[in-house]
Each structure stands twice: as C-alpha cells, then as structure tokens.
C-alpha cells in the first residue's frame, strides 16, 4: 500500500470536524476543569484524526488498520468523557446529542474502513 493523502479521507475529515466541535464546546467549561476534563476531552478528540493520519502513512494495510483501532479507542474515550461532561451539567442536551451523533457516525466509518483494510491485507 502506498501512503494515502489522509486529508482526502472522509473519515479523517469527519474526525477533524468532531475535534473542532469539542474544542468549541470545551471553551465554555468552568475554569476548574481546564486541566481536568477539558484537557482529557481535547486530547481524545485530537487523537482520533491524528491516528488516522499516522496510520495512513504506514507501509501496510495491516498497520493502518491497527491505527484505526487506536482511533476507535480514542473515540470511545471521548464518548465517555462527553457523557460525564453532560452529566456534570457542562454540556447542554442539544450539544450532547449533536456530538453523540457525530461520534456514532464516525464509529461506523472507522469500523467499515477497518474491515476493508483487514480484508485487503488478508
């Protein structure tokens, strides 16, 4: 497999939009969460497109597929953290629902892409 132009991948583009959304939401969090939940949410959100990009530059589909699994793990981490933030009252229901929909859609995209890469590398 030749290294892909990850910027053209829809899954990467979707992950970038999610990260932007998380950054916008966390700007409204209380100051005392700056080094707690805000930091955790932002790191998880940034990790998703970063792992897609890094994986795309690996030398095999199998390696790329592994990075997609890491991205999926970060996505699960993000869902946990955004759910906590909603529970704590930092994220309104409408924003939580929108982020949840984005997470669900991205999860499906990552799963599908991972399956295709695994099938291709077998």
Order of alpha helices (4+ residues) and beta strands (2+ residues): alpha-alpha-alpha-alpha
